[in-house]
Amino acid sequence: MSGWLRALAADTAKNPQRKRSVILLWMSGGPSQMDTFDLKPGHPNGGPFKEIATSVPGIKISEHLPKLAQQMKDLAIIRSMKTKEADHGRGTFLMRTGNVPVGGIEFPTFGSLISKEIGDEAADLPNFVSIAPIRFLSQLAFSPGFLGPQYAPLMVADNGNFFGQNGAYTDDALKVPDLQAPKGITREQTEHRVELLKDVEGSFIAGHPGLTTGSHMAAYDKAVRLMKADATSKAFDLSGEDKKLRDKYGRNLFGQGCLLARRLVERGVPFVEVTLGYSTESPQGWDTHQGNFEAVKKLSGIMDPAFATLIEDLKQRGLLETTTLVWMGEFGRTPRITPQKGRDHFANAWSTVIGGGGIKGGQVIGKTSPDGMEVEDRPTTAQDLLATVCLATGVDYKKQNMSNVNRPIRIVDKDSKPIKEALS
């Protein structure tokens, strides 16, 4: 009967009624496609890294991603990203919202849009969690925008990347602060204070109804519910996880952040993002204007075990079929190598990776020229990518939300063309 049971389990996993999630692995600074997922061996632009074979015949990636190479059957590499924003702030905003900044319109970040559609407002845990975000490049790219503060992410280890990837502080950094009342304050006293605040705010809201006051009250209610829920502290406590599994993820902020992401989607959180960027190990992060190869090698050594173990862990727990994975930064890096052995900003031809739930893995989509300067096949925009992720998670990317300027705005722009060949 084992064959029948596996088929039944697979069918159940694809059921659109089953809870779905997204994990975004955000590479802050813009990772070099030429040294990760689209190498050009033998060309002067290629650099010193070698290609290695993956678990899918014909697909090769960087030698510094050996563990991820073994998980390629569950991933699709998009080598034909073609966007127009090569500035950190504008590129970050574009890739995270699907829009360029426009005066007056407060566009929501993608996590807010998705979690609004597939989240549960009654859940104790938040519907959107951002782990170790690096926001200074574009604060608004992490904002819920016109959706309101109730759709804002819960931020954990905010700017934690700046304190390094390694260190004993990691476990404490990944816990939600201020969940407990101050010393000397009992639960009963806390509840009385909450009720007092509700009475005061209730009177104010009654005289000042509207989206702003309503959103504030809803966000406050979520915060109070988070403080009361035993599930919260347990979800963010990694101490009970198997030590060998924690070692496989990597004893660093990104690795343990990926483990926390698995724990959260396992408990029904629909959107989790984990950032890898600036740190004491690589102060420039992925922004490799100089010393590109040494920096990318170090960052790959952090990313590779974490990303690969996340895929394996999700699969073993029956969660991969319902968890869509997205790996991306704000743009790529120039094919030409600078005199400082670096690569500059480049948005004309670069790579992203998607996988897991709703995605047909084991393939490469798009192609760049031999020198890496141009897209030769299947140019893909930020909007195309985000629309594809929407379809993979069962979200109608054409749906509209009312904006702060009283104009309906689609989840993803009308000019988007989902990557149909990427969908399972």
ZIRA-V304743 format. One record per residue. N is the residue number from 0. RES is the residue in one letter. PSI is psi in whole degrees, -180 to 180 (NA if undefined). OMEGA is omega in degrees with one decimal (none if undefined). NEAR is the number of other C-alpha atoms within 12 Angstrom. Layout:
# ZIRA-V304743
<<N,RES,PSI,OMEGA,NEAR> <N,RES,PSI,OMEGA,NEAR>>
This chain:
# ZIRA-V304743
<<0,M,-10,-172.6,7> <1,S,-38,179.2,8> <2,G,-41,178.6,9> <3,W,-42,-179.1,10> <4,L,-39,178.3,11> <5,R,-42,179.1,13> <6,A,-41,179.2,13> <7,L,-42,179.9,14> <8,A,-41,179.7,19> <9,A,-41,179.3,20> <10,D,-40,178.9,17> <11,T,-40,-179.4,18> <12,A,-31,-178.8,25> <13,K,-3,-179.5,27> <14,N,125,-177.3,18> <15,P,-18,179.6,20> <16,Q,-14,-178.4,14> <17,R,145,-178.1,23> <18,K,130,-178.9,31> <19,R,156,-177.5,44> <20,S,163,174.6,49> <21,V,135,170.0,55> <22,I,117,177.9,51> <23,L,122,173.7,45> <24,L,104,-171.9,42> <25,W,120,-178.2,43> <26,M,90,-173.2,43> <27,S,128,179.0,45> <28,G,-21,177.8,45> <29,G,94,-177.6,48> <30,P,150,179.8,50> <31,S,114,176.7,52> <32,Q,-30,-176.8,51> <33,M,-15,-177.1,48> <34,D,13,178.9,46> <35,T,-70,-170.9,47> <36,F,0,-179.9,47> <37,D,66,-177.5,46> <38,L,154,179.4,36> <39,K,70,-176.6,31> <40,P,139,177.7,24> <41,G,-14,178.4,14> <42,H,146,178.7,20> <43,P,-28,178.6,18> <44,N,-14,-169.0,29> <45,G,-34,-177.3,32> <46,G,-177,-171.7,34> <47,P,-12,-175.3,25> <48,F,147,178.4,31> <49,K,156,173.4,26> <50,E,151,170.2,27> <51,I,154,178.1,28> <52,A,155,176.6,23> <53,T,-176,178.7,27> <54,S,-7,177.1,22> <55,V,116,-179.0,23> <56,P,132,177.0,16> <57,G,-19,179.4,16> <58,I,126,179.7,29> <59,K,144,177.6,32> <60,I,-174,-175.3,39> <61,S,144,176.4,35> <62,E,-18,-178.6,29> <63,H,10,176.0,32> <64,L,52,-173.4,34> <65,P,-36,-179.4,31> <66,K,-39,177.9,30> <67,L,-32,178.4,40> <68,A,-32,-179.5,35> <69,Q,-11,179.8,28> <70,Q,13,-171.9,35> <71,M,-23,179.3,36> <72,K,-21,-178.6,27> <73,D,8,-175.9,40> <74,L,151,173.0,41> <75,A,124,178.1,40> <76,I,126,175.5,44> <77,I,105,-175.4,41> <78,R,10,-172.3,44> <79,S,33,174.8,39> <80,M,133,-179.8,45> <81,K,98,-179.4,37> <82,T,175,-172.4,36> <83,K,4,-175.0,28> <84,E,108,-179.2,30> <85,A,18,172.2,30> <86,D,139,-176.0,26> <87,H,-50,-176.0,35> <88,G,-49,-177.5,29> <89,R,-38,178.4,28> <90,G,-42,177.4,36> <91,T,-44,-180.0,41> <92,F,-44,-179.0,38> <93,L,-50,-174.5,39> <94,M,-25,-177.8,50> <95,R,-15,179.6,48> <96,T,-20,-175.6,41> <97,G,11,-177.9,40> <98,N,159,168.7,37> <99,V,154,180.0,30> <100,P,133,177.7,26> <101,V,129,-178.0,15> <102,G,127,174.5,10> <103,G,-26,-178.8,13> <104,I,127,-178.4,23> <105,E,85,-176.9,31> <106,F,137,178.5,42> <107,P,150,171.7,43> <108,T,155,-172.4,42> <109,F,-36,179.2,49> <110,G,-36,177.6,48> <111,S,-42,179.9,40> <112,L,-47,-177.7,46> <113,I,-46,-176.9,45> <114,S,-30,175.4,42> <115,K,-37,-175.8,33> <116,E,-37,-173.4,31> <117,I,4,-179.5,30> <118,G,171,178.9,33> <119,D,111,-176.8,25> <120,E,-23,-177.9,23> <121,A,-3,-176.6,16> <122,A,146,176.7,23> <123,D,-41,179.2,28> <124,L,150,178.7,38> <125,P,157,180.0,44> <126,N,-10,-177.0,40> <127,F,120,179.4,46> <128,V,130,177.7,47> <129,S,119,-175.0,45> <130,I,122,178.2,44> <131,A,47,-179.2,46> <132,P,150,172.6,40> <133,I,101,-167.8,37> <134,R,-11,-171.1,31> <135,F,-23,179.2,19> <136,L,-31,-179.8,24> <137,S,89,-178.2,27> <138,Q,-43,-175.1,24> <139,L,-19,179.1,30> <140,A,-9,178.3,36> <141,F,10,-173.2,42> <142,S,149,174.3,32> <143,P,-7,176.0,34> <144,G,-138,-175.3,36> <145,F,-7,176.2,32> <146,L,-24,178.2,39> <147,G,160,-173.4,31> <148,P,-21,178.6,31> <149,Q,-14,178.4,35> <150,Y,13,177.4,38> <151,A,152,178.7,38> <152,P,148,165.7,42> <153,L,121,-175.9,38> <154,M,127,-178.7,30> <155,V,137,-177.2,34> <156,A,45,-178.3,37> <157,D,123,-176.1,29> <158,N,21,179.1,29> <159,G,-23,179.2,36> <160,N,-29,-176.4,39> <161,F,-15,-178.9,27> <162,F,11,176.3,25> <163,G,157,-179.6,30> <164,Q,-27,-177.5,38> <165,N,161,176.2,24> <166,G,155,-176.9,21> <167,A,-14,-176.8,15> <168,Y,-13,-170.4,19> <169,T,-49,-177.3,32> <170,D,-43,179.1,31> <171,D,-37,-179.1,21> <172,A,-30,-176.6,32> <173,L,4,175.3,40> <174,K,152,179.5,32> <175,V,122,-178.7,31> <176,P,158,171.2,22> <177,D,28,175.8,16> <178,L,-26,-178.1,22> <179,Q,149,176.8,22> <180,A,156,177.5,19> <181,P,156,179.1,12> <182,K,138,178.7,10> <183,G,-8,179.5,10> <184,I,119,-177.9,13> <185,T,165,176.6,13> <186,R,-40,-179.7,17> <187,E,-43,178.4,13> <188,Q,-40,178.3,15> <189,T,-45,-179.5,21> <190,E,-38,177.3,18> <191,H,-39,179.5,14> <192,R,-40,177.6,17> <193,V,-43,179.3,24> <194,E,-39,178.0,16> <195,L,-45,179.0,14> <196,L,-41,179.0,19> <197,K,-41,179.5,21> <198,D,-44,-178.7,15> <199,V,-48,-178.6,15> <200,E,-35,179.2,22> <201,G,-41,178.7,20> <202,S,-41,179.8,15> <203,F,-45,-177.8,17> <204,I,-35,178.7,21> <205,A,-34,179.9,15> <206,G,-10,-178.7,12> <207,H,62,-178.9,13> <208,P,154,177.9,16> <209,G,178,-176.1,14> <210,L,-42,-175.0,21> <211,T,-51,-178.4,19> <212,T,-38,178.9,22> <213,G,-41,179.3,23> <214,S,-40,179.1,23> <215,H,-44,-179.0,25> <216,M,-41,179.7,29> <217,A,-42,179.0,25> <218,A,-39,179.7,27> <219,Y,-41,178.1,22> <220,D,-39,178.5,26> <221,K,-39,-179.7,29> <222,A,-42,179.5,30> <223,V,-43,179.0,27> <224,R,-37,178.0,23> <225,L,-39,179.9,29> <226,M,-33,-175.9,27> <227,K,-22,-171.4,23> <228,A,124,174.8,20> <229,D,-28,-178.0,16> <230,A,-28,-176.3,23> <231,T,-56,-177.0,33> <232,S,-34,178.9,25> <233,K,-40,-177.9,24> <234,A,-36,-175.9,31> <235,F,6,179.5,39> <236,D,109,-176.7,25> <237,L,-3,-171.2,30> <238,S,-25,-178.8,20> <239,G,-5,-179.5,16> <240,E,151,178.8,21> <241,D,132,-175.8,13> <242,K,-37,180.0,15> <243,K,-38,178.0,12> <244,L,-41,179.0,24> <245,R,-38,177.4,29> <246,D,-38,-179.7,18> <247,K,-40,177.4,29> <248,Y,-31,-175.2,35> <249,G,127,-178.9,31> <250,R,66,178.9,30> <251,N,172,-173.7,38> <252,L,-43,-179.0,47> <253,F,-45,-179.8,49> <254,G,-48,179.3,42> <255,Q,-27,174.1,48> <256,G,-38,176.7,52> <257,C,-38,175.6,49> <258,L,-43,177.3,47> <259,L,-38,177.6,46> <260,A,-43,177.1,49> <261,R,-43,179.8,48> <262,R,-37,-177.4,35> <263,L,-45,178.7,40> <264,V,-30,176.6,41> <265,E,-29,-179.6,30> <266,R,12,171.6,28> <267,G,7,176.9,35> <268,V,124,-171.8,42> <269,P,-24,-179.0,44> <270,F,123,177.6,51> <271,V,136,175.1,49> <272,E,144,179.5,49> <273,V,129,-176.2,50> <274,T,138,170.4,50> <275,L,120,-178.1,53> <276,G,-127,-175.4,46> <277,Y,140,179.0,38> <278,S,172,178.2,32> <279,T,-28,179.1,21> <280,E,-32,179.1,28> <281,S,82,-172.8,32> <282,P,-30,-179.7,28> <283,Q,-7,-177.5,29> <284,G,-139,179.9,39> <285,W,-2,-178.2,46> <286,D,72,-163.8,39> <287,T,66,176.3,38> <288,H,-23,175.5,32> <289,Q,154,-179.2,25> <290,G,39,-175.9,25> <291,N,-47,-168.4,41> <292,F,-40,177.9,36> <293,E,-40,179.6,26> <294,A,-46,-179.3,34> <295,V,-38,177.4,47> <296,K,-44,179.5,30> <297,K,-46,-178.8,29> <298,L,-36,176.1,44> <299,S,-36,178.3,41> <300,G,-24,175.1,33> <301,I,-45,-174.3,42> <302,M,-43,-171.2,42> <303,D,-55,-179.6,36> <304,P,-34,-178.4,35> <305,A,-50,-178.6,41> <306,F,-46,-178.3,51> <307,A,-42,-180.0,38> <308,T,-35,176.7,36> <309,L,-45,179.0,45> <310,I,-48,-178.4,43> <311,E,-43,-179.3,31> <312,D,-45,177.5,31> <313,L,-41,-178.7,35> <314,K,-45,-178.5,25> <315,Q,-27,-178.8,14> <316,R,6,178.9,19> <317,G,23,-176.1,26> <318,L,-13,-174.4,37> <319,L,-35,-179.0,35> <320,E,-20,-178.5,37> <321,T,9,178.8,42> <322,T,113,179.1,44> <323,T,130,-178.6,49> <324,L,137,178.5,50> <325,V,127,175.8,45> <326,W,121,179.2,42> <327,M,163,169.8,43> <328,G,-163,-176.0,45> <329,E,-20,176.3,48> <330,F,-172,177.7,47> <331,G,-158,-179.5,48> <332,R,156,-177.4,44> <333,T,136,173.8,36> <334,P,-41,-179.6,39> <335,R,137,-178.7,26> <336,I,132,-177.5,30> <337,T,166,176.4,21> <338,P,-23,178.1,12> <339,Q,16,-177.5,14> <340,K,38,179.2,23> <341,G,179,174.3,30> <342,R,137,-177.6,35> <343,D,-176,-179.1,32> <344,H,143,-177.8,37> <345,F,120,-178.6,38> <346,A,4,-173.3,42> <347,N,-29,-177.6,33> <348,A,105,-175.8,41> <349,W,-175,-169.1,49> <350,S,148,167.1,48> <351,T,169,179.9,46> <352,V,136,174.8,46> <353,I,159,-178.9,44> <354,G,-175,177.4,47> <355,G,-142,-172.6,46> <356,G,127,176.8,43> <357,G,-1,-176.2,39> <358,I,137,175.2,38> <359,K,105,-176.5,30> <360,G,-177,177.2,32> <361,G,33,-179.1,31> <362,Q,159,172.2,31> <363,V,132,179.4,36> <364,I,128,-179.7,35> <365,G,168,-176.2,30> <366,K,143,175.0,30> <367,T,164,-179.0,32> <368,S,163,-178.8,24> <369,P,-28,179.0,21> <370,D,-4,178.2,25> <371,G,6,-173.8,39> <372,M,-26,-174.3,30> <373,E,155,171.4,25> <374,V,126,-178.9,28> <375,E,-19,-176.6,22> <376,D,134,174.0,18> <377,R,60,175.7,26> <378,P,136,-172.8,31> <379,T,128,-179.5,38> <380,T,171,175.0,40> <381,A,-41,-179.4,44> <382,Q,-38,177.2,35> <383,D,-44,-178.8,35> <384,L,-47,-177.6,49> <385,L,-36,176.5,48> <386,A,-36,178.0,38> <387,T,-44,178.2,40> <388,V,-38,176.5,49> <389,C,-49,-178.7,42> <390,L,-36,179.7,33> <391,A,-28,-178.5,38> <392,T,4,177.8,41> <393,G,18,-180.0,32> <394,V,135,177.7,32> <395,D,103,-175.5,26> <396,Y,-12,178.3,33> <397,K,-8,-178.4,25> <398,K,147,-178.1,22> <399,Q,146,171.3,20> <400,N,146,177.9,28> <401,M,127,-175.6,21> <402,S,177,179.5,22> <403,N,-9,176.0,21> <404,V,20,177.6,17> <405,N,38,175.7,15> <406,R,130,178.5,15> <407,P,135,-179.4,19> <408,I,131,-178.6,28> <409,R,155,175.1,28> <410,I,-45,173.7,42> <411,V,142,-174.3,40> <412,D,149,-175.8,29> <413,K,-22,-179.7,20> <414,D,-1,-178.1,20> <415,S,146,177.3,26> <416,K,99,-177.9,26> <417,P,148,-179.8,29> <418,I,87,-172.6,35> <419,K,-34,-178.4,22> <420,E,-13,179.1,24> <421,A,-13,-174.1,36> <422,L,137,-179.6,30> <423,S,NA,none,27>>
